[in-house]
Amino acid sequence: MTASEPEGTEKEWWDDPRMPWKGKPGRWDLVCWFGIVVMGIYSLVMLPLRAYLVVANPVLQAALTGSRSALVVLGVVDHPLWVLGLVLGILSLLKFDWIFFLAGRLWGQGLIDLLLEGRGKRARRNAERAEALARRYGVLALVIAFLPLPLPRTIIVAAVGIAGMSWRTYWIVSILCSIVLQCGWVTLGFALGEPARVVVEAYADISLWIALGLIGVVFVTAIVRSRRKQGQRAEPVEEDADTPPAP
């Protein structure tokens, strides 16, 4: 507490060292912050729905998530609205990335620290590789981020933003990659054809049960993480209690 602050004054919610910004957040800081929060909630909601919609309504699935599985299904079943699904899938793949790009330009390393908070060692290693790749190769790294590889795209997008990539370059590369990649998944579906249709139809019979199972996984994971955080917060308190009082 500084001398200018009256005793007992509560800090603002944003005045927390764990926040990625320095000082009071501006308008775009808040846009990025709430955008990331909304994305997290959206991802949790869509997790069980993905398993069901991929065969029940692949066009809607492509629109909501840009799912490559849904685009493959559109080709496999020769869906009458596959062109619409493809266009929506291209746009959907781009809907959240710009938030991380902007946040990277605004917050720098603070964003990377925020994204890695509470992650395991393996996730951190993958993120560190992705960040190093982005900082070294720029445009090439952004292209690689769109490929189905075990590298977190959000980290790469954030890192190229931190490195100072221009908005123009970011959008040109992202749009072209999205078009090429999503067209490739639909083409793969058409190439697989009838043999894959049998698999899709068989999966459709059990997709609802898989979705319900994933809902259970989401709830259990949330409870476990909540208890783990509570335990981590309690540890320092217990250590302080064991410390002998100062003479």
C-alpha positions as CSV (number, residue, x, y, z in Angstrom):
1,M,0.0,0.0,0.0
2,T,1.4,3.4,-0.9
3,A,1.3,6.5,1.3
4,S,-1.3,8.1,-1.0
5,E,-3.8,5.2,-0.6
6,P,-6.1,5.4,2.4
7,E,-5.9,2.4,4.7
8,G,-8.6,-0.2,4.0
9,T,-9.1,0.9,0.4
10,E,-10.0,-2.1,-1.8
11,K,-8.2,-2.7,-5.0
12,E,-10.1,-2.6,-8.3
13,W,-10.6,-6.1,-9.9
14,W,-8.2,-5.3,-12.6
15,D,-5.4,-4.2,-10.2
16,D,-4.0,-7.7,-9.8
17,P,-0.5,-8.8,-10.6
18,R,-1.9,-12.0,-12.2
19,M,-3.6,-9.9,-14.9
20,P,-1.7,-9.7,-18.2
21,W,-1.8,-5.9,-18.5
22,K,0.2,-3.2,-16.7
23,G,-1.9,-0.5,-15.1
24,K,-5.5,0.2,-15.8
25,P,-6.8,-1.7,-18.8
26,G,-8.1,0.2,-21.8
27,R,-11.0,-0.6,-24.1
28,W,-9.2,-3.1,-26.3
29,D,-7.6,-4.7,-23.2
30,L,-11.2,-5.4,-22.0
31,V,-12.3,-6.6,-25.4
32,C,-9.5,-9.1,-25.4
33,W,-10.0,-10.2,-21.8
34,F,-13.8,-10.8,-22.1
35,G,-13.2,-12.3,-25.6
36,I,-10.9,-14.9,-24.1
37,V,-13.4,-15.6,-21.3
38,V,-16.2,-16.1,-23.8
39,M,-14.1,-18.4,-25.9
40,G,-13.3,-20.6,-22.9
41,I,-17.0,-20.9,-22.0
42,Y,-17.9,-21.4,-25.7
43,S,-15.3,-24.2,-26.0
44,L,-16.7,-26.0,-23.0
45,V,-20.3,-25.8,-24.3
46,M,-19.3,-27.0,-27.7
47,L,-17.2,-30.0,-26.5
48,P,-20.2,-32.4,-26.1
49,L,-22.1,-30.8,-29.0
50,R,-19.3,-31.5,-31.4
51,A,-19.7,-35.3,-30.9
52,Y,-23.4,-35.0,-31.7
53,L,-23.6,-32.4,-34.4
54,V,-20.8,-33.8,-36.6
55,V,-23.3,-36.3,-38.0
56,A,-26.6,-34.9,-36.9
57,N,-26.0,-31.5,-38.6
58,P,-22.5,-31.1,-40.1
59,V,-23.4,-27.7,-41.7
60,L,-24.2,-26.3,-38.3
61,Q,-21.2,-27.9,-36.8
62,A,-18.9,-26.3,-39.4
63,A,-20.5,-22.9,-38.8
64,L,-20.1,-23.1,-35.0
65,T,-16.6,-24.6,-34.8
66,G,-15.0,-24.8,-38.2
67,S,-14.7,-28.5,-37.4
68,R,-12.6,-30.5,-39.9
69,S,-14.5,-33.6,-39.1
70,A,-17.8,-31.9,-40.0
71,L,-16.3,-30.8,-43.4
72,V,-15.1,-34.3,-44.1
73,V,-18.6,-35.7,-43.3
74,L,-20.1,-33.1,-45.7
75,G,-18.0,-34.6,-48.5
76,V,-18.5,-38.2,-47.5
77,V,-22.3,-38.0,-47.5
78,D,-22.3,-35.6,-50.5
79,H,-24.4,-33.2,-48.5
80,P,-26.6,-30.9,-50.6
81,L,-25.5,-27.8,-48.6
82,W,-21.8,-28.7,-48.6
83,V,-20.8,-25.4,-50.3
84,L,-22.6,-23.4,-47.6
85,G,-21.0,-25.6,-44.9
86,L,-17.6,-25.0,-46.5
87,V,-18.0,-21.2,-46.6
88,L,-19.2,-21.1,-43.0
89,G,-16.4,-23.5,-41.9
90,I,-13.8,-21.1,-43.4
91,L,-15.2,-18.1,-41.6
92,S,-15.6,-20.0,-38.3
93,L,-12.0,-21.1,-38.3
94,L,-11.0,-17.4,-38.0
95,K,-13.6,-16.2,-35.5
96,F,-11.4,-16.2,-32.3
97,D,-7.8,-16.1,-33.5
98,W,-7.7,-12.3,-34.0
99,I,-8.4,-11.8,-30.3
100,F,-5.2,-13.6,-29.4
101,F,-3.3,-11.7,-32.1
102,L,-4.5,-8.4,-30.7
103,A,-3.9,-9.5,-27.1
104,G,-0.3,-10.5,-28.0
105,R,0.4,-7.0,-29.4
106,L,-1.1,-5.4,-26.3
107,W,0.1,-7.6,-23.4
108,G,3.3,-9.3,-24.7
109,Q,4.6,-12.1,-22.6
110,G,1.8,-11.5,-20.1
111,L,-0.6,-13.2,-22.5
112,I,1.6,-16.3,-22.8
113,D,1.8,-16.6,-19.0
114,L,-2.0,-16.3,-18.8
115,L,-2.6,-19.0,-21.4
116,L,-0.2,-21.4,-19.6
117,E,-1.5,-20.8,-16.1
118,G,-2.4,-24.1,-14.5
119,R,-1.2,-26.2,-17.5
120,G,0.8,-29.4,-17.1
121,K,4.4,-29.9,-18.0
122,R,3.6,-31.5,-21.4
123,A,1.3,-28.6,-22.4
124,R,4.0,-26.1,-21.3
125,R,6.6,-27.8,-23.4
126,N,4.4,-27.8,-26.5
127,A,3.6,-24.2,-25.9
128,E,7.2,-23.3,-25.5
129,R,8.0,-25.0,-28.8
130,A,5.1,-23.2,-30.5
131,E,6.3,-19.8,-29.1
132,A,9.9,-20.4,-30.3
133,L,8.7,-21.4,-33.7
134,A,6.5,-18.3,-34.0
135,R,9.2,-15.9,-32.9
136,R,11.8,-17.4,-35.3
137,Y,9.8,-18.0,-38.5
138,G,6.8,-15.6,-38.4
139,V,4.7,-16.2,-41.4
140,L,5.8,-19.8,-41.8
141,A,4.9,-20.5,-38.2
142,L,1.4,-19.0,-38.7
143,V,0.9,-21.3,-41.7
144,I,2.1,-24.3,-39.7
145,A,-0.4,-23.3,-36.9
146,F,-3.3,-24.2,-39.2
147,L,-2.1,-27.7,-39.9
148,P,-3.4,-30.6,-37.8
149,L,-0.2,-30.8,-35.6
150,P,0.1,-31.0,-31.8
151,L,1.0,-27.4,-31.5
152,P,-1.4,-24.8,-29.8
153,R,-2.5,-22.4,-32.5
154,T,-3.5,-19.8,-30.0
155,I,0.1,-19.6,-28.7
156,I,1.5,-19.3,-32.2
157,V,-1.0,-16.6,-33.1
158,A,-0.2,-14.7,-29.8
159,A,3.5,-15.0,-30.4
160,V,3.4,-13.6,-33.9
161,G,1.4,-10.7,-32.5
162,I,4.0,-10.2,-29.8
163,A,6.8,-10.3,-32.5
164,G,5.1,-7.4,-34.3
165,M,3.5,-9.0,-37.4
166,S,1.3,-6.5,-39.2
167,W,-2.5,-6.9,-39.3
168,R,-2.4,-7.0,-43.0
169,T,0.1,-9.9,-43.1
170,Y,-1.8,-11.7,-40.4
171,W,-5.2,-11.5,-42.2
172,I,-3.8,-12.4,-45.6
173,V,-2.0,-15.5,-44.3
174,S,-4.9,-16.6,-42.0
175,I,-7.6,-16.2,-44.7
176,L,-5.6,-18.1,-47.3
177,C,-4.7,-20.9,-44.9
178,S,-8.3,-21.2,-43.8
179,I,-9.5,-21.5,-47.4
180,V,-6.9,-24.0,-48.4
181,L,-7.2,-26.2,-45.3
182,Q,-11.0,-26.3,-45.2
183,C,-11.3,-27.0,-48.9
184,G,-8.9,-29.9,-48.3
185,W,-11.0,-31.5,-45.7
186,V,-14.1,-31.4,-47.9
187,T,-12.1,-32.8,-50.8
188,L,-10.9,-35.6,-48.5
189,G,-14.5,-36.4,-47.7
190,F,-15.5,-36.7,-51.4
191,A,-12.4,-38.9,-52.0
192,L,-13.2,-41.3,-49.2
193,G,-16.8,-41.7,-50.5
194,E,-19.0,-44.7,-49.8
195,P,-16.7,-46.7,-47.5
196,A,-16.5,-43.8,-45.1
197,R,-20.3,-43.3,-45.3
198,V,-20.8,-46.6,-43.5
199,V,-18.6,-45.5,-40.7
200,V,-20.4,-42.1,-40.4
201,E,-23.8,-43.8,-40.3
202,A,-22.6,-46.2,-37.6
203,Y,-21.2,-43.3,-35.5
204,A,-24.5,-41.5,-35.9
205,D,-26.2,-44.2,-33.9
206,I,-24.1,-43.7,-30.9
207,S,-23.2,-40.0,-31.2
208,L,-25.8,-38.8,-28.6
209,W,-24.4,-41.2,-26.0
210,I,-20.9,-40.0,-26.7
211,A,-22.1,-36.4,-26.3
212,L,-23.7,-37.2,-22.9
213,G,-20.5,-38.9,-21.8
214,L,-18.5,-35.8,-22.7
215,I,-20.8,-33.6,-20.7
216,G,-20.0,-35.8,-17.7
217,V,-16.3,-35.4,-18.4
218,V,-16.6,-31.6,-18.5
219,F,-18.3,-31.5,-15.1
220,V,-15.9,-33.9,-13.5
221,T,-12.9,-32.1,-14.9
222,A,-14.3,-28.7,-13.6
223,I,-14.8,-30.2,-10.1
224,V,-11.3,-31.7,-10.0
225,R,-9.7,-28.5,-11.1
226,S,-11.7,-26.4,-8.6
227,R,-10.6,-28.7,-5.7
228,R,-7.0,-28.7,-6.9
229,K,-6.9,-24.9,-6.9
230,Q,-8.5,-24.8,-3.4
231,G,-5.8,-27.2,-2.2
232,Q,-3.0,-25.0,-3.7
233,R,-4.4,-21.9,-2.0
234,A,-4.6,-23.7,1.3
235,E,-1.0,-24.9,1.3
236,P,0.6,-21.5,2.1
237,V,-1.8,-21.0,4.9
238,E,-0.9,-24.3,6.5
239,E,2.8,-23.5,6.2
240,D,2.3,-20.2,7.9
241,A,0.5,-21.9,10.7
242,D,3.4,-24.2,11.3
243,T,5.9,-21.4,11.4
244,P,6.9,-20.5,15.0
245,P,6.1,-17.0,16.0
246,A,8.8,-14.4,16.0
247,P,10.4,-13.7,19.4
